[in-house]
Amino acid sequence: MKKQFIKTILTIPTLVFFLGSCLAQDSLSTVKNQELSDKKVTLSDISATNKENSSSMKPIPSIAQSKLKITNAKKGWNKNLLVEDVLYDVYIPANYDQNSQTVIKSLLLLPGWNFARNSWIENSDLVKYAEEYGYILILPEMGKTLYESHYYPETKMKWNAVPGGQFIKEKFIPTIQQRHNLLLMGQHNTMLGLSTGGRGVVLIALENPDLFVAGASLSGDFSQENMPSDKLMTSVYGSFSQFPQRWKGKDNPQNRVNEWKMPLYLAHGTADKIVPESQSRLFYDTLMKYYQGNSLVEYHAVQGAAHDYKFWGGQLESVFQFIDTKQDVNPHRFFP
């Protein structure tokens, strides 16, 4: 009955079109299934196909990004580069060999509030450790930012036209990725910051989850509501009494511990008269409580240490040992 129906109703051209469509659909289904089964092998091809088919789709980062060559930078210092109007430097160790390097290791360096970007270099042995451990240094000029995500009508201190945290996420990191092939997914990306820069390490990690494999924060502040009279915080967020939600919201790292993923080295001097040691201790304790002792974070309260480069420089050996042993073990870094 079915054969008779086809014979009498369908013309030969219609039948050819019908059969061709079925074969094309079957072939396409087979190809797609094969692509999915070989996903790990053809990841870059799939990413390229997605990009061609829809510019609005989020591309799948390729594992091959970890082995890209560094561009637009030479060995040694590359100084006074610009992202919009913000200066930055890049240092590539003299003994760095791109051909033998299995993965690019970068360290994003964040200075303290109103510290020059090269203060780390001039006041510590940072370059020596970068050479020893094989890390590329990236030093943005962050000036007087608190790594804030927003400005408000009450904001009196604006480090730039764009808030610091927003600048790092939307301007700086994408430019470094495109210009130098650095800070890409799959690479060994790390951070180090002191004081306000230590706060920046944590906020950048929270706003760019899975991009950094490890970080270190020295003498940082993480719960500004515990310092309600702080003038710097007030100059950005307004007074705590009027706007407590701003002080406790997105820019409060301690109130976002449920989002924490990155291994973090914390250290703070007990004699710090600028940022209380309790800032790091409370942040650590909150993380440990939330994650029941398994927070990927270690804390070192250094007796008698102050808020200075004697303390910060003395932590570098431990910092590099910490960040260098952390491996990228999260498969979701490659599959959104």
Residue pairs with C-beta under 8 A, 6 or more apart in sequence:
6 15
10 18
35 42
35 45
35 46
39 46
43 60
43 62
43 63
43 64
43 334
44 62
44 63
44 64
46 60
47 59
47 60
47 61
47 62
50 57
50 59
50 60
51 57
51 59
58 336
60 334
60 335
60 336
61 184
61 185
61 186
61 333
61 334
62 186
63 186
63 334
64 186
65 181
65 184
65 185
65 186
65 187
66 103
66 104
66 184
66 186
66 187
67 102
67 103
67 104
68 104
68 181
68 184
69 98
69 181
70 92
70 98
70 104
70 136
70 180
70 181
70 182
71 179
71 180
71 181
72 179
72 180
73 90
73 92
73 180
74 92
75 92
75 93
75 94
75 96
76 91
76 92
76 94
77 89
77 90
77 91
78 89
78 90
78 91
78 92
79 89
80 87
80 89
81 87
81 88
81 89
81 90
82 88
83 140
83 171
83 172
83 175
83 176
84 171
85 160
86 140
86 141
86 142
86 160
86 167
86 171
86 172
87 117
87 140
87 141
88 117
88 138
88 139
88 140
88 141
88 172
89 117
89 118
89 137
89 138
89 139
90 136
90 137
90 138
90 139
90 180
90 182
91 127
91 130
91 136
91 137
91 139
92 136
93 130
93 131
93 134
93 135
93 136
94 131
95 131
95 134
96 134
96 136
101 134
103 186
103 187
103 188
104 136
104 181
104 182
104 184
104 187
104 188
105 133
105 134
105 135
105 136
105 187
105 188
105 190
105 324
106 135
106 136
106 137
106 138
106 182
106 183
106 187
106 188
106 189
106 190
107 130
107 135
107 136
107 137
107 138
107 190
107 191
107 192
107 323
108 138
108 140
108 183
108 189
108 190
108 191
108 192
108 204
108 212
109 117
109 120
109 126
109 137
109 138
109 139
109 191
109 192
109 193
109 197
110 140
110 142
110 191
110 192
110 193
110 194
110 196
110 197
110 198
110 200
110 201
110 204
111 117
111 119
111 120
111 139
111 142
111 193
111 194
111 197
112 119
112 194
112 195
112 196
112 197
113 144
113 145
113 146
113 195
113 196
113 197
113 232
114 143
114 144
115 194
115 195
115 197
116 141
117 139
117 140
117 141
117 142
118 139
120 126
120 139
120 192
120 194
121 127
121 139
123 309
123 312
123 313
124 309
124 312
124 313
124 316
125 313
125 316
126 137
126 313
126 316
127 137
129 135
129 316
129 317
129 320
130 136
130 137
132 320
133 320
133 324
135 190
135 320
136 182
138 176
138 182
138 183
140 168
140 172
142 159
142 164
142 197
142 200
143 159
143 160
144 157
144 159
145 159
145 160
145 163
145 164
145 165
145 167
145 196
145 200
146 164
146 196
146 199
146 232
146 233
146 236
146 251
147 164
147 165
147 168
147 196
147 199
147 200
147 203
147 204
147 251
148 163
148 164
148 165
148 166
148 236
148 237
148 251
149 163
149 165
149 166
149 203
149 207
149 250
149 251
150 163
150 166
150 250
150 251
151 158
151 163
151 236
152 236
152 237
152 238
152 243
152 246
154 237
154 238
154 239
154 242
154 243
155 235
155 236
155 237
155 238
156 235
156 236
157 232
157 235
157 236
160 167
162 170
162 171
164 200
165 200
165 203
165 204
165 207
165 251
168 200
168 204
168 207
169 204
169 207
169 208
173 183
173 208
173 211
176 182
176 183
177 183
177 184
183 189
183 211
185 210
185 211
185 333
185 334
186 328
186 333
186 334
188 213
188 328
189 211
189 212
189 213
190 212
190 213
190 214
190 215
190 216
190 323
190 326
191 201
191 204
191 205
191 212
191 214
191 215
191 216
192 201
192 215
192 216
192 218
192 319
192 323
193 199
193 200
193 201
193 215
193 216
193 217
193 218
193 220
194 218
194 219
194 220
194 312
195 218
195 219
195 220
195 221
195 274
195 275
195 307
196 220
196 221
196 232
197 220
198 217
198 218
198 219
198 220
198 221
199 217
199 220
199 221
199 222
199 253
201 215
201 216
201 217
201 220
201 264
202 215
202 217
202 220
202 222
202 253
202 264
202 283
203 251
203 253
204 212
205 212
205 215
205 260
205 261
205 262
205 264
206 253
206 256
206 259
206 260
209 259
209 261
209 262
210 261
210 330
210 332
210 333
211 333
212 262
213 262
213 263
213 323
213 326
213 327
213 328
214 262
214 263
214 264
214 265
214 322
214 323
214 326
215 262
215 263
215 264
215 265
215 323
216 264
216 265
216 266
216 267
216 315
216 319
216 322
216 323
217 264
217 265
217 266
217 267
217 280
218 266
218 267
218 268
218 311
218 312
218 315
218 319
219 267
219 268
219 269
219 272
219 274
219 275
219 280
219 307
219 311
219 312
220 266
220 268
220 275
220 279
220 280
220 283
221 227
221 275
221 279
222 252
222 253
222 254
222 279
222 280
222 282
222 283
223 252
223 253
223 254
223 255
223 279
223 282
223 283
224 230
224 233
224 237
224 240
224 247
224 251
224 252
225 240
225 244
225 247
225 248
225 252
226 278
226 279
226 282
227 233
227 276
227 279
228 240
228 241
228 247
229 240
233 240
233 247
234 240
237 243
237 246
237 247
237 251
238 246
240 247
248 255
249 255
250 256
253 283
254 282
254 283
254 286
257 283
257 286
257 287
257 290
257 291
258 290
260 287
260 290
260 291
260 295
260 296
260 297
261 296
261 330
262 296
263 296
263 297
263 322
263 326
264 296
264 297
264 298
265 297
265 298
265 300
265 318
265 319
265 322
265 323
266 280
266 283
266 284
266 297
266 298
266 299
266 300
267 280
267 299
267 300
267 301
267 302
267 311
267 315
267 318
268 275
268 277
268 279
268 280
268 281
268 299
268 300
268 301
268 302
268 305
269 277
269 301
269 302
269 304
269 305
269 306
269 307
269 311
270 277
270 301
270 302
270 303
270 304
270 305
271 303
271 304
271 305
271 306
272 305
272 306
272 307
273 306
273 307
274 307
275 307
277 301
280 299
280 301
281 299
281 301
284 295
284 297
284 299
287 295
287 297
288 295
288 297
298 322
300 315
300 318
302 311
302 315
305 311
305 314
